[in-house]
Structure formats: C-alpha cells, structure tokens
Amino acid sequence: MNDLNLVTLSSPTSFATESYKLLRTNLNFKNVKNKYQVMLLTSAGRQEGKTTTICNLAVTLAQSDKRVLLIDADLRLPHVNMIFGINKRQTGLSNMLVDDLPLDAVATKVKDLEKLEILTAGNKQVSPTELLNSEAFESMILACKQEYDIILIDTPPVLIFADASIISKMADGVILVVAAQETKKEMAVEAKKALDKVGAVIIGVVLTKVKFKKKANYYRYDKYSEDKVKSK
C-alpha cells in the first residue's frame, strides 16, 4: 500500500485522518436514510486529489462497519490499485463487463478491513465511454446495491472526459473534489454546470490540499485540516 496516500491506515491519529473522518460524519449526517447509497467522486481537472480522497473515505466508511465497494471507473488512468498496492494486471471492472465474470471473481479484499472490497479498473483494452454507458455496467451497479451498504465510484475529471457525466446518471449523489489554491474558480463552476446539465445530484464539495498551521488550535478544524468538506 502507498502509506503516503492511504493516511487513514498508515497514520490513524493524524490531522489528515481526522479530516477524512469528518467527511464521513458529514456524509452520514446527510445520508441517514441511505439515500446516497451509490456515490461518485470526480474533479474538474487532473491531480486535484479525488482518488486519494475516495480511497481514504472508503477506509473510514469500512471502519464504521459499513460494507463498502470501491470501484475504479477511471479506465483511462486508474490509480486506485496503486494506492492499495494491487497489481495493475489484476482483473477488474473491464474484465467483469467484457467477459461477464461474477463480482467475487474479480473483487479484491483489503487486508485488515473485512468490510472493504475493491474493484480495480481491470486489464482489458476497451472504449471507456462505451463500456460505462452500457446496460452491463448499469446492471452491475444495480446488483451491487443488493450486496453493499455503500458503493463509491472513482471517475475521470468531468471537464476532460464524459465518463463522470455518464456514470452520474446511475449514482445517487456526486461529490466534487476541488484543490485549494490550484483549481481555478472558473473550472469549478464549469464542472458544476456539466454535472447539473445531466441532472446529477451534487451532495457537496471536498476541498483538498489545504495548508494548515502546525501551531494552530487543535480544535479549530478550519486551521489544520488537510481536507475539508463543504456540504451543500
């Protein structure tokens, strides 16, 4: 596993881990009736921290006794496998849909986290847009809803590829990841417009890469959080 990115496991008492737990708490508060069982994470552009965020969120949800499936639907530049130390040749989503494989044949269990399973992008050469827009993918999501409490889907940036917009139609809610001091306001606005255009339900925004003061008051989350959630 990548200890630097998977801080919720490598450093469970750190400020960053507390921020992810705060994100979990906010989502649980909004999701009392399990209205948002399938959640998609995306960003406006690249390297805004969406994959790191979704991986750590998956860990914290699994630690709270939720049965979680993390799906890497970024078939163009998958990174979930790298963060969890899974071989890039591991069968996953593309294999499951193309070869009609059962989920238990391709899902990867996470050591010491029995409630978390990961469906990597897979190793089949496919057209991402066509595969994610297929009846097979929609049927898979519906089937997974019967087996898991929470399904988290990592997607490519919404302003670069259509994939996030396509998958958002099957998701109950979308979380937009924005990098502090990096994501331009215009891009964030355009990302929201792109999601609104397809009728996506935006649950909230996660602000990543926030700088904090080491000597700040421990109880002031706004001063030290590396990731903060702004609920809609």
N, C-alpha and C positions, 0 to 999 in steps of 0.2 A: 504494500500500500504506500501511497505517497503521503508521508506524515505531514509535509508542509501544507498540503491542500486539505487533507482529512483531519482537521484540527480537533473535531469533536471526539475522535478516538485517541489521537496522539497526545492531546493536551486538554483533558476533560474539565479542568478548572480554570482555563484561560478566559480572558475577556471575550475573545472571539467566539468561544464555545457558548458563553452566556448569551451572546447576541443571537446565535442560532436558536438557542432555547427560547429566547424572547420572541423570535419569529414563529416558532412552533406554538407558543402560547397565544399569540395574536391570531394565528390561523385556527387554532382550536376554539377560540372565543367566537370567531365568525362562523365556525363550522359545527355548531352544537348539534344540529340535526343531520349532520353528514351530507349537507347539500353539495359540498365540493369534494366529492369522492375522487374524481379524476382532475388533477391539476397539472397545468402545463407551465413551464418556465421558459421564457425567451428574453431577448435583449434587442436593442436597436441595432447594435453593431458587434464586432468581434471583441474578445478579450475584456468583457465587462464583468466577468465573474459568475456567469449564470451556471456553469457546470459545477464549479466549486460550491456554489450556494445550494444547488439541488442535491448534491451528494451529501453534504453535511445536514441538510434538512431531512433527508431520508434516514440518516442515522439517528437523529434526535427523535423523530417520529417512531422509529422502531424501538428505541429505548423506552418510549412511553407506552409500550405494549400494543402498538398498532401493527397489524400485518401489512407490510409495505412492499410494493413492487416498483422498482425504479427502472424506467425504460429509456434507453439511449436511442432517441429517434433522430439524432443528428447523424444521418448516414453519410454525410459528406466529410465531416471532420469529427469523428467520435472521440470523446475523451474520458467518458465515464470509466471505461476499462482501465485506463492509465491510472486514474486516481485510486481505484480499488486494487490495482496490481493484477488485473486479469489479462491473460494472454490475448493479444489483438486478433489471433486466429480463432478464438473461441466462437463457437456457433452462437447465434443470437437472433435478433429480430428479423433480419433479412432471410436467414435460413428458415426460420419458422414459417414465414409467409410464403416464400417461394416453394419450399419443399413440403409444406403442410405438416410440420412437426408439432408435437404436443409441447406445451409450455414447460413441463417438468423435464423435458429432454434438452432444453437449451438454457433455462434459467440457472443463474449461479447463486449459491447461498454464500452469505458472508460469515466468516469465522467469528464466533463470539456474539453474533447478532442473529439469532434464530428467526426473528420476525422480519428480517430484510432479505429480499431476493432481487437480483439484478438481471435485466435482460439487456445484454450489450447489443451494439448495432449489428453484429454478425459479420460474416466474411464473403457474402455473395455480392457479385457485381450487378447492381440494379439501378434503375432510374428512381431516385428517391421520391420525386413528386408523384409518379405513377403508383408506386408501392404504398405510399402513405395516404393516397386518395382512393385506395382500393376497398372493395367490400370485405376482403380478407382482414385488413387492418381494423376496420370498424367492428367486425365480428369478434376479433381477438380482444379488443377493448371491452366489449360487452361481456364476454366470457370472463375476463379478469375481474370485472366488477363483482362477480359472484364469489370470488375467491379471496379478495384482498380488501382491507379496510380503506387503504389509500393507494392510489396509483399516481406516481409522479413521472412526467414525461419531459425529457430534455430535448429541445429543438434548436435548429439553427437560428441566427438573428433574423428577426421579422422583416427588416428593411433590405436584407440581402437575398433571401430566398423565400419562396411562397410556402414552404413546408409548415411553418408555425401557424400561418393563417388557415391552412388546410386542416391541421390537427385540432385547432381550436374549436372547430365545429363539433368535435367529439368529446371535448373536455368540458367539465362543469365550471371551470374557472381558470383564469390566466394570471400569473404573477410576472410582472415586468421588472427585469433587473437593470439598474442604472448605476454606472460607475461615477463616483464623486470626482469632480474636477476633470473628468475625461469625456463623459458623454455630453455632447452639445445639446442645449435646450431644444433646438430645432429638431434634432434627431429623436429625442424622447417624445416630443409632440407628434412627429410623423409616425412613430411606432404605435402610439396610442390610436391615431387615426386609422392606421392599417388594421388594427385589431377591431376597432369599432365598426369598420366597414364590413367585416364578415360576421358581425354580431357576437363577437367574443365577450365573455363576462370577465372584466378585469377586477380581480379581487383586491389587488394592491400593488405597491411598488417596494422593492428591496433596494436600498442604497448601499453599494459596496465600496470598498477601498477608501473608507473614511479614515482620516488621520485623527489620532487621539493623543491627548497629553498624558504622559505616564504618571504625572503627579496630580492628575485630576481626582476629584472626589469620587470614591468608589461607587457611590450610589447614584451618580449622575450619568445615566446611560448615554445621554447625548454627547458627553465629553469623551467617552472612551470606547464606544462600540466600533468595531471594525465593520460591522454590517448592521444596518438598522432597517426596520420595516415601517413603512408609512401606509397604514391601512386606508383603504378608500372610504 
